[in-house]
Amino acid sequence: MRIKAVFHYLGILIAILGLVMLIPLAASLIYGESDSGAFAISMAICIVSGLALWRFTPLEERSLSQREAMLVVVLSYVSATVFGSLPYIFANIFPGVLDALFETISGFTTTGATVLTSIETQPHGILLWRAITQWLGGMGIIMLFVALFPILGIGVAHLVEAETPGGHQGERLTARIKDTVRALWITYVGLTAGEIVLLMVARLPFYDALTVSLATIPTGGFTATDLSIITYNSVWVEGIVILFMIAGGVNFGLYYFLFWRRQPGRLFSNPEFRLYIGIIIAAVLLINIDLVINMGLSFAEALRQGSFNAISVMTTTGFASAAFDNWPPFARSILLMLMVIGASAGSTSGALKVVRLLVLAKYAYRRIVHAFNPRAVLPLKLGGTVLPEGVVSRIISLTIIYFAVLWAGFIIMSALGLDLETALSSVTSSIGNVGPGLGLVGPLENYQFIAPAGKVTLMVLMLAGRLELFTLMVLIVPSFWRWR
């Protein structure tokens, strides 16, 4: 482990983060608001600190080992949280530093849980920065900079693997990983631009279209309004957002075959994609029936509310078009289940992912068959491809750890005095990077009231969920820390 190498590359990340602050700084100047000074100071601190860290940790060997890459990824999110919170701190947006850190890590992990009690009263630059943190975190902080790293002589394969463990199921789309990353980022930018245009066609002001789009494609959920998407009260806006939430929940590797290779069959024949769409349809149908029967909503209104919010929760976007924490118990239970499932692997969504649910179901079926026929040879296939036992084992172990961490978080939040629904949904939402939960942390509420210990717990869960546990949990293994 070369700690100098880790800090060397962290310096680059911090400096580039400072350069990105030029965008909200420009917005502040355009709107003539007082937060421009906060962004200018924050930008200067990031650039100077980052360049100094990079300059005073020179390296002879540019490549990174797997251990070093994993540490770089974890510390990148920690550093982005610390330095990204500076605009909030200097602009006095929050009463304390912890809240600023909470809002920032919620953004970079695309969780979307907020501690702001009033959003619309905040400066435009601050709200744009919230959206930008989610957009950067959607494809991944490291993934953004990987396109630049080859210029600096950095080996990037371990970095991508560390930030997206199992993200693309081990499939490299092009011969060179930097080309793969660029292809994915072009798709990401294209989807964002497409949503901005369509929302403007639906008569949303440019600023609103921009902030909503920067939060939709990364399935983040921060909006510039107090009532989320409810504020716009537009079927057209909701329809467009639904379309792009679903798009954000699709494995981005499939877009490569759709747009670059002109192979749409790879999308529609993909078993995870089919199950993903199937779960959405089933959830919307069940919620719709429940809202009609037990809330007395018309079919059209139930379909409007049920489809938007079910898709928002499953894709872990966290937008709201209704106060779904007031829905009947059956509908809320479905939403809680969707928070655990999530969307596709290789997407910008969080939670367990549909493909893992599919593999676990196939594995369970194989074990049932082996119960009465131990000699049966049943290779576990996914889309015609036999999965290595190592991949199956990894999925099973990640699922066990996921629920163990979720349970531990639930116990902690319950011990802090939260009711069962609030405690369970806040933890499930945080580790799944969903954002809003149920009860006191519902879609129209915030996390401001939670005790400091609870906020720290949820912050750790957000990071663990974004890095899919393994990359973060290796830090507690003593043998990981081998120095040289």
C-alpha positions in Angstrom: 0.0 0.0 0.0 1.5 3.3 -1.1 -0.3 6.0 0.8 1.6 8.6 -1.3 0.0 7.3 -4.4 -3.4 7.5 -2.8 -3.0 11.1 -1.8 -1.4 12.0 -5.2 -4.6 11.0 -7.1 -6.9 12.4 -4.4 -5.3 15.8 -5.1 -6.3 15.6 -8.7 -9.9 14.7 -7.8 -10.1 17.6 -5.3 -8.7 20.1 -7.8 -11.2 19.0 -10.6 -14.0 19.2 -8.1 -13.1 22.8 -7.5 -13.2 23.6 -11.2 -16.7 22.1 -11.4 -17.8 24.8 -8.9 -17.4 27.3 -11.7 -20.9 26.3 -12.9 -22.8 27.1 -9.7 -20.6 30.2 -9.3 -21.7 31.4 -12.7 -25.3 30.8 -11.8 -24.9 32.8 -8.6 -23.4 35.7 -10.5 -26.2 35.6 -13.1 -28.9 35.7 -10.5 -26.9 38.3 -8.4 -27.1 36.3 -5.2 -24.9 36.4 -2.2 -23.6 32.8 -2.4 -21.2 33.7 -5.2 -18.6 34.5 -2.6 -19.0 31.1 -0.9 -18.4 29.4 -4.2 -15.4 31.5 -5.0 -13.7 30.8 -1.7 -14.6 27.1 -1.9 -13.3 26.8 -5.4 -10.0 28.4 -4.4 -9.6 26.1 -1.5 -10.3 23.0 -3.6 -8.0 23.9 -6.4 -5.1 25.1 -4.2 -5.4 22.1 -1.8 -5.8 19.6 -4.6 -2.8 20.9 -6.6 -0.7 21.1 -3.5 -1.5 17.5 -2.5 -0.8 16.3 -6.1 2.4 18.4 -6.4 4.0 17.3 -3.1 3.3 13.6 -3.5 5.3 12.8 -6.6 5.4 9.3 -7.9 7.8 7.2 -9.9 5.3 4.4 -10.6 2.0 5.6 -12.0 -0.1 2.4 -11.8 -2.3 1.6 -8.9 -2.7 -1.7 -7.2 -6.2 -3.1 -6.4 -5.8 -2.1 -2.7 -4.7 1.4 -3.6 -7.5 1.8 -6.1 -10.1 0.7 -3.5 -8.8 3.2 -1.0 -8.7 6.0 -3.6 -12.4 5.3 -4.4 -13.5 5.4 -0.7 -11.4 8.5 0.1 -12.6 10.2 -3.1 -16.2 10.1 -1.8 -15.0 11.2 1.6 -13.0 14.0 0.2 -15.8 15.0 -2.2 -18.1 15.2 0.8 -15.7 17.3 2.8 -14.7 19.7 0.1 -18.1 19.7 -1.6 -19.7 20.8 1.7 -17.7 24.0 1.7 -20.2 26.1 -0.3 -23.0 25.2 2.2 -20.7 26.1 5.1 -19.5 29.4 3.8 -23.0 30.4 2.6 -24.4 29.5 6.1 -27.0 27.3 4.6 -27.1 24.9 7.6 -26.8 25.5 11.3 -23.9 23.1 11.7 -21.2 21.3 9.7 -22.7 17.9 10.1 -25.8 18.9 8.2 -23.7 20.3 5.4 -21.8 17.0 5.2 -25.1 15.1 5.3 -26.5 17.0 2.4 -23.3 16.7 0.4 -22.8 12.9 0.8 -26.5 12.5 0.1 -25.8 14.2 -3.2 -22.7 12.4 -4.3 -24.2 9.0 -3.4 -27.4 10.0 -5.3 -29.4 9.3 -2.2 -31.4 12.5 -2.2 -32.2 12.6 1.5 -32.2 16.2 2.6 -31.9 18.1 5.8 -33.1 21.4 4.3 -36.4 22.5 5.9 -37.0 25.1 3.2 -35.6 24.5 -0.3 -37.2 27.2 -2.5 -35.7 30.0 -0.3 -32.1 28.9 -1.0 -30.0 30.7 -3.6 -30.0 29.3 -7.2 -26.3 28.5 -7.1 -26.7 26.4 -4.0 -29.6 24.4 -5.4 -27.7 23.9 -8.7 -24.7 22.6 -6.7 -27.0 20.1 -5.0 -28.1 18.9 -8.4 -24.6 18.8 -9.7 -23.3 16.7 -6.8 -26.0 14.1 -7.7 -25.1 14.2 -11.4 -21.4 13.7 -10.7 -22.2 10.8 -8.3 -24.7 9.1 -10.7 -22.2 7.7 -13.1 -19.5 7.8 -10.4 -17.0 10.4 -9.3 -14.2 8.1 -10.4 -15.9 7.3 -13.7 -16.0 11.0 -14.5 -12.3 11.4 -14.1 -11.2 8.1 -15.7 -11.6 9.7 -19.1 -8.9 12.2 -18.0 -6.6 9.8 -16.1 -4.9 8.2 -19.1 -3.5 11.6 -20.0 -1.9 11.7 -16.6 -0.6 8.1 -16.9 -2.9 6.5 -14.4 -3.9 2.8 -14.7 -7.7 2.9 -14.4 -9.0 -0.6 -14.5 -8.8 -1.2 -10.7 -10.5 2.2 -10.1 -13.5 1.4 -12.2 -13.8 -2.1 -10.7 -13.6 -0.6 -7.1 -16.3 2.0 -7.7 -18.6 -0.3 -9.6 -18.2 -3.8 -8.1 -20.4 -5.9 -10.3 -21.6 -2.9 -12.1 -21.4 -4.3 -15.6 -21.2 -7.9 -14.6 -17.6 -8.1 -15.6 -18.4 -7.2 -19.3 -15.9 -4.8 -20.9 -17.7 -3.2 -23.8 -14.7 -2.0 -25.7 -11.1 -3.2 -26.0 -9.9 -0.3 -23.8 -11.6 0.6 -20.6 -11.2 4.3 -21.1 -13.2 4.0 -24.3 -15.9 2.1 -22.4 -16.1 4.8 -19.8 -16.3 7.5 -22.5 -19.1 5.7 -24.3 -21.0 5.4 -21.1 -20.5 9.1 -20.3 -21.6 10.2 -23.8 -24.8 8.2 -23.2 -25.2 9.7 -19.8 -24.8 13.3 -21.1 -27.1 12.6 -24.0 -29.9 11.3 -21.8 -29.5 14.4 -19.6 -29.6 16.8 -22.5 -32.6 15.0 -24.0 -34.6 15.3 -20.8 -33.7 19.0 -20.4 -35.1 19.7 -24.0 -38.3 17.7 -23.4 -39.0 19.3 -20.1 -38.6 22.8 -21.7 -41.0 21.7 -24.4 -43.4 20.8 -21.6 -43.0 24.5 -20.5 -40.7 24.1 -17.6 -38.3 27.1 -17.2 -34.7 26.2 -18.1 -33.4 26.3 -14.6 -36.1 23.9 -13.4 -35.6 21.7 -16.4 -31.9 21.6 -15.7 -32.1 20.8 -12.0 -34.7 18.2 -12.5 -32.7 16.5 -15.3 -29.5 16.6 -13.3 -31.3 14.7 -10.5 -33.3 12.3 -12.8 -30.7 10.6 -14.9 -28.5 9.8 -11.9 -31.7 8.7 -10.1 -30.9 11.2 -7.3 -34.0 13.0 -6.5 -32.9 16.5 -5.3 -35.2 19.2 -6.8 -35.2 22.9 -6.4 -38.7 22.9 -4.9 -40.2 22.1 -1.5 -42.8 19.7 -2.9 -40.7 17.8 -5.3 -42.4 17.1 -8.7 -45.8 17.9 -7.1 -45.0 21.6 -7.5 -45.3 21.4 -11.3 -48.7 19.6 -11.3 -48.2 18.5 -14.9 -49.0 15.2 -16.4 -46.5 15.9 -19.2 -43.7 16.7 -16.8 -44.4 13.6 -14.8 -44.6 11.4 -18.0 -41.2 12.7 -19.2 -39.6 12.2 -15.8 -41.1 8.6 -15.6 -39.5 7.9 -19.0 -36.0 9.1 -17.9 -36.3 7.5 -14.5 -36.8 4.2 -16.2 -33.9 4.9 -18.5 -31.7 5.7 -15.6 -32.5 2.3 -14.1 -31.4 0.4 -17.2 -27.9 -1.1 -17.4 -25.9 1.5 -19.3 -24.0 -1.3 -21.0 -27.1 -2.1 -22.9 -27.3 1.4 -24.3 -23.8 0.8 -25.8 -25.2 -2.1 -27.8 -28.4 -0.1 -28.7 -26.8 3.1 -29.8 -23.2 2.2 -30.9 -23.6 -1.4 -32.1 -27.2 -1.0 -33.4 -28.2 -4.2 -31.6 -31.6 -3.6 -30.0 -32.0 -7.3 -29.5 -29.4 -7.2 -26.7 -31.7 -4.9 -24.8 -35.0 -6.7 -25.2 -33.5 -10.2 -24.8 -31.7 -9.3 -21.6 -33.3 -11.2 -18.7 -32.6 -8.5 -16.1 -34.2 -5.8 -18.3 -37.3 -8.0 -18.8 -37.6 -8.7 -15.1 -37.0 -5.0 -14.3 -39.9 -3.9 -16.6 -42.0 -6.8 -15.3 -41.6 -5.8 -11.7 -42.5 -2.2 -12.5 -45.7 -3.3 -14.3 -46.6 -5.6 -11.4 -45.9 -3.0 -8.7 -47.9 -0.3 -10.5 -50.8 -2.6 -11.1 -51.0 -3.8 -7.4 -50.6 -0.2 -6.1 -53.2 1.0 -8.5 -55.7 -1.5 -7.3 -55.0 -0.7 -3.7 -55.4 3.0 -4.2 -58.7 2.6 -6.0 -60.2 0.2 -3.4 -58.8 1.6 -0.2 -58.3 5.3 -0.9 -61.2 5.8 -3.3 -59.1 7.3 -6.1 -60.3 7.2 -9.7 -58.5 4.7 -11.9 -56.8 7.6 -13.8 -55.5 9.3 -10.6 -54.4 6.1 -9.0 -52.5 5.2 -12.2 -50.9 8.6 -12.3 -49.8 8.5 -8.6 -49.0 4.8 -8.5 -46.9 4.6 -11.6 -44.8 7.7 -10.9 -44.0 7.0 -7.3 -43.5 3.2 -7.7 -41.0 3.9 -10.6 -39.4 6.7 -8.6 -38.8 4.4 -5.6 -37.7 1.3 -7.6 -35.2 3.3 -9.6 -34.1 4.9 -6.2 -34.7 8.3 -7.7 -36.8 9.5 -4.8 -39.0 12.1 -6.6 -42.6 12.3 -5.3 -45.8 13.3 -7.1 -47.9 12.5 -4.0 -47.5 12.0 -0.3 -47.1 8.2 -0.6 -46.4 7.8 3.1 -50.1 8.4 3.5 -51.1 5.5 1.2 -52.7 2.3 2.6 -50.4 -0.2 4.3 -50.4 -2.6 1.3 -49.1 0.1 -1.1 -46.5 1.3 1.4 -45.3 -2.3 1.8 -44.8 -2.6 -1.9 -42.8 0.6 -1.9 -40.6 -0.6 0.9 -40.0 -3.8 -1.0 -39.0 -1.8 -4.1 -36.5 0.2 -2.0 -34.7 -3.1 -1.3 -34.8 -4.4 -4.9 -33.7 -1.3 -6.8 -33.3 -1.3 -10.6 -30.6 -2.8 -12.9 -26.9 -3.5 -12.3 -24.8 -1.1 -14.3 -27.4 1.6 -13.9 -27.3 4.7 -11.8 -29.7 3.2 -9.3 -28.9 1.8 -5.8 -30.2 -1.0 -3.7 -29.6 -4.8 -4.3 -30.4 -4.7 -8.1 -32.7 -6.8 -10.1 -30.0 -9.1 -11.5 -29.1 -10.3 -8.0 -32.7 -11.0 -7.3 -32.8 -13.1 -10.4 -29.6 -15.0 -9.6 -30.8 -15.6 -6.0 -34.1 -17.0 -7.3 -32.3 -19.4 -9.7 -29.9 -20.4 -6.9 -32.8 -21.1 -4.6 -34.5 -23.3 -7.2 -31.3 -25.2 -7.7 -31.0 -25.9 -4.0 -34.6 -27.1 -3.9 -33.9 -29.6 -6.8 -30.7 -30.8 -5.0 -32.8 -31.5 -1.9 -34.4 -34.5 -3.6 -31.8 -35.1 -6.4 -28.3 -34.3 -5.0 -26.5 -35.6 -8.1 -28.3 -33.3 -10.5 -26.0 -31.0 -12.5 -27.8 -27.7 -12.8 -25.4 -24.9 -14.0 -26.8 -21.5 -13.1 -27.4 -19.6 -16.4 -28.2 -16.0 -17.0 -29.2 -15.1 -20.6 -27.7 -18.3 -21.9 -24.4 -17.7 -20.1 -23.3 -20.0 -17.3 -22.4 -17.9 -14.3 -19.1 -18.9 -12.6 -19.7 -20.1 -9.0 -17.5 -17.3 -7.8 -20.0 -14.7 -9.1 -22.9 -16.6 -7.5 -21.0 -16.8 -4.2 -20.2 -13.1 -4.4 -23.9 -12.2 -4.9 -25.0 -14.4 -2.0 -22.4 -13.0 0.3 -23.2 -9.4 -0.7 -26.9 -10.0 -0.1 -26.2 -11.5 3.4 -24.0 -8.5 4.3 -26.6 -6.1 2.8 -29.3 -7.3 5.1 -27.0 -7.6 8.1 -26.0 -4.0 7.7 -29.6 -2.9 7.1 -30.6 -4.7 10.3 -27.8 -3.2 12.3 -28.8 0.3 11.1 -32.4 -0.4 12.0 -31.4 -1.3 15.5 -29.3 1.9 15.9 -32.1 4.1 14.5 -34.7 2.4 16.7 -32.4 2.9 19.8 -32.4 6.7 19.0 -36.1 6.8 19.6 -37.6 6.6 16.0 -40.8 4.7 15.5 -40.4 1.3 13.7 -41.7 2.6 10.3 -39.5 5.6 10.3 -36.4 3.7 11.5 -36.8 0.9 9.0 -37.5 3.0 6.0 -34.8 5.6 6.8 -32.2 2.8 6.9 -33.6 1.0 3.9 -33.8 4.3 1.9 -30.2 5.3 2.9 -28.4 2.0 2.1 -30.5 1.8 -1.1 -29.7 5.4 -2.0 -33.4 6.1 -2.4 -33.8 9.3 -0.3 -37.3 9.7 1.1 -38.7 6.9 3.2 -42.0 6.5 5.1 -43.3 7.9 8.4 -41.4 10.9 9.7 -39.0 10.8 6.7 -41.7 10.6 4.1 -41.5 12.3 0.6 -42.6 15.7 1.8 -40.5 15.6 5.0 -36.8 15.9 5.7 -34.1 14.4 7.9 -33.3 17.5 9.9 -34.9 16.3 13.2 -32.7 13.1 13.4 -30.1 13.1 16.1 -26.4 13.6 15.1 -25.6 9.9 15.8 -28.5 8.9 13.5 -27.3 11.2 10.8 -23.8 9.8 11.0 -25.2 6.3 10.8 -27.3 7.1 7.7 -24.3 8.8 6.1 -22.2 5.7 6.5 -25.1 3.6 5.0 -25.3 6.0 2.0 -21.7 5.5 1.2 -21.8 1.7 1.9 -24.8 1.4 -0.5 -23.2 3.5 -3.2 -20.0 1.4 -3.1 -22.0 -1.8 -2.8 -20.5 -2.6 0.6 -17.4 -4.6 -0.4 -15.2 -1.6 -1.4 -16.0 0.1 1.9 -15.9 -2.9 4.2 -12.4 -4.0 3.1 -11.1 -1.1 5.2 -11.9 -3.0 8.4 -9.9 -6.1 7.3 -6.4 -5.8 9.0 -4.6 -7.6 6.1 -5.8 -4.8 3.7 -3.4 -2.4 5.3 -0.1 -3.6 4.0 2.3 -0.7 3.5 5.2 -0.4 1.2 
